Amino acid sequence: MNNIPLDTDIATILARLDRSNPDALLKSIAAELLRLNNTCLSLVARMHAFEITQTINDQIASSMEARTFAALPPSVVVEAAFSLAAEAGFHHLEYDPQGVPFRWTGPEPVFFVEVLVDRKAPAIVRMRYSQIYSLEGGYAVQCFVDGEEIETSLVEVDGEYEVHGLLPARDLVGGTVVSFVSPSVATPALIAQSQDGRQVGLAFRWLRIDPAPSVSLDEEKADKILDEVAQEPEKVFTTKPRRRASSIGKKT
Protein backbone atom coordinates (compact mmCIF):
# COMPACT_ATOMS: atom_id res chain seq x y z
CA MET A 1 0.00 0.00 0.00
CA ASN A 2 1.29 3.44 -0.87
CA ASN A 3 2.00 5.33 2.35
CA ILE A 4 0.57 8.52 0.87
CA PRO A 5 -2.23 10.13 2.89
CA LEU A 6 -5.48 10.69 1.08
CA ASP A 7 -5.87 14.34 0.12
CA THR A 8 -8.77 16.28 1.60
CA ASP A 9 -7.97 19.53 -0.22
CA ILE A 10 -9.66 19.82 -3.61
CA ALA A 11 -7.00 22.22 -4.90
CA THR A 12 -4.26 19.63 -4.26
CA ILE A 13 -6.13 17.00 -6.24
CA LEU A 14 -6.89 19.40 -9.12
CA ALA A 15 -3.23 20.37 -9.27
CA ARG A 16 -2.34 16.76 -10.14
CA LEU A 17 -4.76 16.59 -13.05
CA ASP A 18 -3.38 17.05 -16.54
CA ARG A 19 -5.78 19.42 -18.31
CA SER A 20 -3.67 19.93 -21.42
CA ASN A 21 -6.26 18.06 -23.51
CA PRO A 22 -9.42 15.96 -22.92
CA ASP A 23 -7.62 12.62 -23.28
CA ALA A 24 -4.90 13.59 -20.80
CA LEU A 25 -7.52 14.84 -18.35
CA LEU A 26 -9.44 11.58 -18.58
CA LYS A 27 -6.29 9.54 -17.96
CA SER A 28 -5.27 11.63 -14.96
CA ILE A 29 -8.77 11.29 -13.46
CA ALA A 30 -8.57 7.52 -13.98
CA ALA A 31 -5.19 7.49 -12.23
CA GLU A 32 -6.70 9.27 -9.24
CA LEU A 33 -9.54 6.73 -9.10
CA LEU A 34 -7.07 3.85 -9.33
CA ARG A 35 -5.00 5.32 -6.52
CA LEU A 36 -8.10 5.63 -4.35
CA ASN A 37 -9.22 2.09 -5.23
CA ASN A 38 -5.83 0.59 -4.33
CA THR A 39 -5.91 2.36 -0.98
CA CYS A 40 -9.42 1.04 -0.36
CA LEU A 41 -8.39 -2.55 -1.19
CA SER A 42 -5.47 -2.37 1.21
CA LEU A 43 -7.74 -1.08 3.98
CA VAL A 44 -10.25 -3.87 3.33
CA ALA A 45 -7.48 -6.47 3.66
CA ARG A 46 -6.36 -4.95 6.95
CA MET A 47 -9.92 -4.80 8.28
CA HIS A 48 -10.45 -8.51 7.50
CA ALA A 49 -7.26 -9.40 9.32
CA PHE A 50 -8.02 -7.20 12.32
CA GLU A 51 -11.52 -8.65 12.70
CA ILE A 52 -10.27 -12.23 12.67
CA THR A 53 -7.31 -11.48 14.95
CA GLN A 54 -9.58 -9.70 17.44
CA THR A 55 -11.90 -12.72 17.52
CA ILE A 56 -8.94 -14.97 18.31
CA ASN A 57 -7.72 -12.62 21.04
CA ASP A 58 -11.20 -12.48 22.60
CA GLN A 59 -11.40 -16.27 22.68
CA ILE A 60 -8.03 -16.50 24.42
CA ALA A 61 -8.87 -13.74 26.92
CA SER A 62 -12.28 -15.25 27.75
CA SER A 63 -10.72 -18.59 28.67
CA MET A 64 -10.02 -17.53 32.31
CA GLU A 65 -7.83 -20.62 32.75
CA ALA A 66 -4.10 -20.54 33.34
CA ARG A 67 -3.11 -23.16 30.86
CA THR A 68 -0.12 -23.81 28.66
CA PHE A 69 -1.01 -23.74 25.00
CA ALA A 70 0.14 -26.62 22.85
CA ALA A 71 3.27 -25.89 20.85
CA LEU A 72 2.43 -24.60 17.39
CA PRO A 73 4.09 -26.16 14.32
CA PRO A 74 7.07 -24.32 12.79
CA SER A 75 5.79 -24.91 9.26
CA VAL A 76 2.38 -24.98 7.61
CA VAL A 77 0.98 -25.64 4.13
CA VAL A 78 -2.41 -24.58 2.81
CA GLU A 79 -3.26 -26.10 -0.55
CA ALA A 80 -6.02 -25.34 -3.03
CA ALA A 81 -7.52 -28.78 -2.32
CA PHE A 82 -8.13 -27.78 1.31
CA SER A 83 -11.51 -26.46 2.43
CA LEU A 84 -11.24 -22.75 1.58
CA ALA A 85 -14.40 -20.73 2.11
CA ALA A 86 -16.02 -18.33 -0.32
CA GLU A 87 -16.10 -15.84 2.56
CA ALA A 88 -12.29 -15.93 2.52
CA GLY A 89 -12.20 -14.96 -1.16
CA PHE A 90 -11.98 -18.32 -2.94
CA HIS A 91 -14.07 -19.91 -5.70
CA HIS A 92 -14.73 -23.66 -5.92
CA LEU A 93 -11.98 -26.25 -6.35
CA GLU A 94 -10.82 -27.00 -9.92
CA TYR A 95 -8.12 -29.08 -11.60
CA ASP A 96 -5.85 -28.17 -14.50
CA PRO A 97 -5.24 -30.58 -17.44
CA GLN A 98 -2.41 -32.22 -15.46
CA GLY A 99 -4.75 -32.95 -12.56
CA VAL A 100 -3.18 -30.36 -10.24
CA PRO A 101 -5.73 -28.56 -8.03
CA PHE A 102 -6.23 -24.79 -8.01
CA ARG A 103 -8.85 -22.28 -6.95
CA TRP A 104 -9.61 -18.96 -8.56
CA THR A 105 -9.73 -16.15 -6.05
CA GLY A 106 -12.59 -13.68 -6.19
CA PRO A 107 -15.03 -12.10 -6.63
CA GLU A 108 -13.14 -9.41 -4.68
CA PRO A 109 -9.38 -8.79 -5.03
CA VAL A 110 -8.83 -9.61 -1.33
CA PHE A 111 -8.42 -13.23 -0.17
CA PHE A 112 -6.97 -14.61 3.05
CA VAL A 113 -6.18 -17.70 5.11
CA GLU A 114 -5.90 -18.20 8.86
CA VAL A 115 -3.12 -20.51 10.01
CA LEU A 116 -1.71 -21.78 13.29
CA VAL A 117 2.07 -21.52 13.11
CA ASP A 118 4.91 -20.81 15.54
CA ARG A 119 5.69 -17.08 15.45
CA LYS A 120 8.49 -16.95 18.03
CA ALA A 121 10.95 -16.40 15.18
CA PRO A 122 10.64 -14.92 11.66
CA ALA A 123 9.50 -17.26 8.90
CA ILE A 124 9.41 -17.34 5.13
CA VAL A 125 5.95 -17.12 3.54
CA ARG A 126 5.41 -18.21 -0.07
CA MET A 127 2.19 -18.16 -2.07
CA ARG A 128 2.09 -19.81 -5.49
CA TYR A 129 -0.37 -19.13 -8.28
CA SER A 130 -0.45 -20.31 -11.89
CA GLN A 131 -2.26 -17.44 -13.59
CA ILE A 132 -3.54 -13.97 -12.92
CA TYR A 133 -6.25 -11.92 -14.56
CA SER A 134 -5.46 -8.24 -14.67
CA LEU A 135 -7.08 -5.80 -17.06
CA GLU A 136 -4.12 -3.46 -16.71
CA GLY A 137 -1.50 -6.22 -16.99
CA GLY A 138 -0.22 -5.60 -13.45
CA TYR A 139 1.24 -8.45 -11.43
CA ALA A 140 1.94 -6.79 -8.06
CA VAL A 141 0.22 -8.86 -5.34
CA GLN A 142 0.20 -7.23 -1.91
CA CYS A 143 0.58 -9.33 1.25
CA PHE A 144 -0.60 -8.50 4.77
CA VAL A 145 0.16 -10.35 8.00
CA ASP A 146 -2.32 -9.65 10.81
CA GLY A 147 -3.32 -6.49 8.97
CA GLU A 148 0.20 -5.13 8.43
CA GLU A 149 1.65 -5.07 4.92
CA ILE A 150 4.98 -6.84 4.41
CA GLU A 151 7.48 -6.43 1.59
CA THR A 152 7.35 -9.12 -1.07
CA SER A 153 9.11 -10.24 -4.21
CA LEU A 154 7.56 -12.01 -7.20
CA VAL A 155 9.39 -15.06 -8.51
CA GLU A 156 8.78 -17.24 -11.57
CA VAL A 157 9.10 -20.97 -10.81
CA ASP A 158 8.47 -23.67 -13.43
CA GLY A 159 6.25 -21.39 -15.47
CA GLU A 160 4.18 -20.33 -12.46
CA TYR A 161 4.59 -17.51 -9.95
CA GLU A 162 5.39 -17.24 -6.25
CA VAL A 163 4.98 -14.28 -3.91
CA HIS A 164 7.77 -14.40 -1.29
CA GLY A 165 7.79 -12.46 1.97
CA LEU A 166 9.14 -12.49 5.50
CA LEU A 167 6.66 -13.31 8.27
CA PRO A 168 7.71 -11.25 11.31
CA ALA A 169 8.07 -12.75 14.79
CA ARG A 170 5.21 -12.21 17.26
CA ASP A 171 4.70 -12.82 20.99
CA LEU A 172 0.94 -13.41 20.82
CA VAL A 173 -0.14 -17.06 20.85
CA GLY A 174 -2.93 -17.82 18.41
CA GLY A 175 -3.85 -17.75 14.77
CA THR A 176 -2.09 -15.78 12.07
CA VAL A 177 -4.08 -14.12 9.29
CA VAL A 178 -2.26 -13.90 5.96
CA SER A 179 -4.10 -11.75 3.41
CA PHE A 180 -3.36 -11.02 -0.23
CA VAL A 181 -4.69 -8.38 -2.60
CA SER A 182 -4.69 -9.09 -6.33
CA PRO A 183 -3.99 -6.12 -8.60
CA SER A 184 -7.55 -6.51 -9.93
CA VAL A 185 -10.26 -9.00 -10.79
CA ALA A 186 -11.75 -9.63 -14.21
CA THR A 187 -14.39 -11.70 -15.97
CA PRO A 188 -12.72 -14.29 -18.26
CA ALA A 189 -15.67 -14.25 -20.66
CA LEU A 190 -15.02 -10.57 -21.38
CA ILE A 191 -11.29 -10.85 -22.14
CA ALA A 192 -10.81 -14.39 -23.47
CA GLN A 193 -12.64 -17.17 -25.27
CA SER A 194 -14.44 -18.49 -22.21
CA GLN A 195 -17.94 -19.02 -20.87
CA ASP A 196 -16.79 -18.20 -17.34
CA GLY A 197 -18.74 -15.18 -16.12
CA ARG A 198 -17.21 -15.08 -12.63
CA GLN A 199 -15.05 -12.30 -11.27
CA VAL A 200 -11.65 -13.92 -10.76
CA GLY A 201 -8.23 -12.70 -9.63
CA LEU A 202 -5.51 -15.34 -9.59
CA ALA A 203 -5.33 -19.15 -9.72
CA PHE A 204 -4.23 -20.09 -6.19
CA ARG A 205 -2.06 -23.21 -5.81
CA TRP A 206 -0.76 -23.13 -2.24
CA LEU A 207 0.57 -21.13 0.67
CA ARG A 208 3.65 -22.31 2.59
CA ILE A 209 5.24 -20.93 5.75
CA ASP A 210 8.64 -22.27 6.82
CA PRO A 211 11.22 -21.19 9.43
CA ALA A 212 13.68 -18.52 8.34
CA PRO A 213 17.41 -18.82 9.11
CA SER A 214 18.09 -17.97 12.75
CA VAL A 215 19.78 -14.59 12.49
CA SER A 216 19.24 -11.11 13.84
CA LEU A 217 16.97 -9.56 11.24
CA ASP A 218 17.71 -5.99 10.31
CA GLU A 219 16.43 -4.69 6.98
CA GLU A 220 19.56 -5.67 5.04
CA LYS A 221 19.59 -9.22 6.40
CA ALA A 222 15.87 -9.62 5.74
CA ASP A 223 16.45 -8.72 2.09
CA LYS A 224 19.34 -11.21 1.95
CA ILE A 225 17.13 -14.02 3.26
CA LEU A 226 14.51 -13.33 0.61
CA ASP A 227 17.24 -13.33 -2.03
CA GLU A 228 18.52 -16.70 -0.81
CA VAL A 229 15.02 -18.17 -0.93
CA ALA A 230 14.59 -16.96 -4.51
CA GLN A 231 18.03 -17.87 -5.87
CA GLU A 232 17.03 -21.26 -7.32
CA PRO A 233 13.87 -20.28 -9.28
CA GLU A 234 14.19 -19.16 -12.86
CA LYS A 235 13.61 -15.43 -12.51
CA VAL A 236 12.93 -12.82 -9.89
CA PHE A 237 10.71 -9.89 -10.84
CA THR A 238 10.79 -6.57 -9.05
CA THR A 239 7.70 -5.28 -10.82
CA LYS A 240 5.91 -7.74 -13.06
CA PRO A 241 6.63 -10.82 -15.23
CA ARG A 242 6.92 -10.40 -18.94
CA ARG A 243 4.30 -13.01 -19.72
CA ARG A 244 0.62 -12.48 -19.11
CA ALA A 245 -1.90 -15.29 -18.75
CA SER A 246 -4.97 -14.90 -20.94
CA SER A 247 -6.98 -18.08 -20.39
CA ILE A 248 -8.32 -20.16 -17.52
CA GLY A 249 -6.37 -23.11 -16.14
CA LYS A 250 -2.70 -23.96 -16.11
CA LYS A 251 -0.62 -22.47 -18.89
CA THR A 252 0.54 -24.87 -21.55
Residue pairs with C-beta under 8 A, 6 or more apart in sequence:
1 38
1 39
1 42
1 142
1 149
2 35
2 38
2 39
4 35
6 36
6 39
7 13
13 32
16 28
16 32
17 25
17 28
17 29
17 32
18 24
18 25
18 27
18 28
19 25
41 109
41 110
41 142
41 181
42 142
42 144
42 149
42 181
44 108
44 110
44 181
45 110
45 112
45 142
45 144
45 147
45 179
45 180
45 181
46 144
46 147
46 148
46 149
46 179
47 147
48 110
48 112
48 177
48 179
49 112
49 144
49 145
49 146
49 147
49 177
49 179
50 146
50 147
52 112
52 114
52 175
52 177
53 146
53 147
53 174
53 175
53 177
56 174
56 175
57 172
57 174
60 173
60 174
69 173
71 118
72 116
72 117
72 118
72 119
72 173
73 116
73 117
73 118
74 117
74 118
74 123
74 210
74 211
75 117
75 123
75 208
75 209
75 210
75 211
76 115
76 116
76 117
76 208
76 209
77 206
77 207
77 208
77 209
78 84
78 113
78 115
78 206
78 207
78 208
79 101
79 205
79 206
80 93
80 101
80 102
80 103
80 204
80 205
80 206
81 93
81 101
84 90
84 103
84 113
84 204
88 111
88 112
88 113
89 105
89 106
89 108
89 110
89 111
89 112
90 103
90 104
90 105
90 111
90 204
91 103
91 104
91 105
91 106
91 198
91 200
92 103
93 101
93 103
94 101
94 102
94 103
94 104
94 249
95 101
95 102
96 102
96 130
96 249
96 250
97 249
97 250
97 252
98 250
100 205
100 250
101 205
102 129
102 130
102 203
102 204
102 205
102 249
102 250
103 203
103 204
104 198
104 200
104 201
104 202
104 203
104 204
104 248
105 111
105 180
105 182
105 185
105 200
105 201
105 202
105 203
105 204
106 185
106 198
106 199
106 200
106 201
107 185
107 198
107 199
107 200
108 185
108 199
109 181
109 182
109 183
109 184
109 185
109 201
110 179
110 180
110 181
110 182
111 179
111 180
111 182
111 201
111 204
112 177
112 178
112 179
112 180
113 177
113 178
113 207
114 175
114 176
114 177
114 178
115 175
115 176
115 178
115 207
115 209
116 174
116 175
116 176
117 123
117 167
117 176
117 209
118 211
119 167
119 168
119 169
119 170
119 171
119 172
119 176
120 169
121 169
121 211
121 212
121 214
122 166
122 167
122 168
122 169
122 212
122 217
122 222
122 225
123 166
123 167
123 209
123 210
123 211
123 212
124 164
124 165
124 166
124 167
124 209
124 210
124 211
124 212
124 225
124 226
124 229
125 143
125 145
125 150
125 164
125 165
125 166
125 167
125 178
125 207
125 208
125 209
126 162
126 163
126 164
126 165
126 207
126 208
126 209
126 210
126 229
127 141
127 143
127 162
127 163
127 178
127 180
127 204
127 206
127 207
127 208
128 157
128 160
128 161
128 162
128 163
128 204
128 205
128 206
128 207
128 208
129 141
129 160
129 161
129 162
129 163
129 202
129 203
129 204
129 205
130 160
130 161
130 203
130 205
130 245
130 249
130 250
130 251
131 202
131 203
131 245
131 247
131 248
131 249
131 250
131 251
132 139
132 141
132 161
132 182
132 183
132 201
132 202
132 203
132 244
132 245
133 184
133 185
133 186
133 188
133 191
133 200
133 201
133 202
133 245
134 182
134 183
134 184
134 186
134 244
135 184
135 186
135 191
136 183
136 184
137 240
137 244
138 183
138 184
138 240
139 154
139 161
139 183
139 237
139 239
139 240
139 241
140 154
140 183
140 239
140 240
141 152
141 154
141 163
141 180
141 181
141 182
141 183
141 202
142 149
142 152
142 180
142 181
143 149
143 150
143 152
143 163
143 165
143 178
143 179
143 180
144 150
144 177
144 178
144 179
144 180
144 181
145 165
145 167
145 168
145 176
145 177
145 178
145 179
146 170
146 176
146 177
147 177
147 179
148 168
150 165
150 166
150 167
150 168
151 165
151 166
151 222
151 226
152 163
152 164
152 165
153 163
153 164
153 165
153 226
153 230
153 236
153 237
153 238
154 161
154 162
154 163
154 164
154 236
154 237
154 238
154 240
154 241
155 161
155 162
155 163
155 164
155 230
155 233
155 235
155 236
155 237
156 162
156 233
156 234
156 235
156 236
156 237
156 241
157 233
157 234
158 234
159 251
160 205
160 250
160 251
161 241
162 233
163 180
164 226
164 229
164 230
165 226
166 212
166 217
166 222
166 225
166 226
167 176
167 178
167 209
167 212
170 176
178 207
178 209
182 201
182 202
184 201
185 199
185 200
185 201
186 199
186 200
187 196
187 197
187 198
187 199
187 200
188 194
188 196
188 197
188 198
188 200
188 247
188 248
189 195
189 196
189 197
191 246
192 246
192 247
192 248
193 247
194 247
194 248
196 248
200 248
203 248
203 249
203 250
212 225
213 225
213 228
215 221
215 225
217 225
230 236
235 241
245 251
